[in-house]
Amino acid sequence: MKIGIAGTGRMGAAIAQRLAGLGHEVKVWNRTAEKARGLGLEVADSATRLADISETLISILTDAPALESVYGQLLAGDVKGKLFIEMSTVRPETERRL
């Protein structure tokens, strides 16, 4: 499966490495590109590009402002028929607004 992970902090990095270890084709993107590059996985040059090249998207961001700034970029990509898994540290109301 082609999985894109937006957010490569401690949790996102661990999930990305685990999924890659299980044989999935994992691409990553982070607002701070250096964090994503340190994982040894392919890094998308934008959140929109990550959405374009993934079948499943996992977002795991630190807070509501981060989620709100990134989701618009993800949704600008080719997302028709793709699965989104939201794991960010936000209140349910924030997710519903998106």
Secondary structure, 3 states (H helix, E strand, C coil): CEEEEECCCHHHHHHHHHHHHCCCEEEEECCCHHHHHCCCCEECCCHHHHHHHCCEEEECCCCHHHHHHHHHHHHCCCCCCCEEEECCCCCHHHHHHC
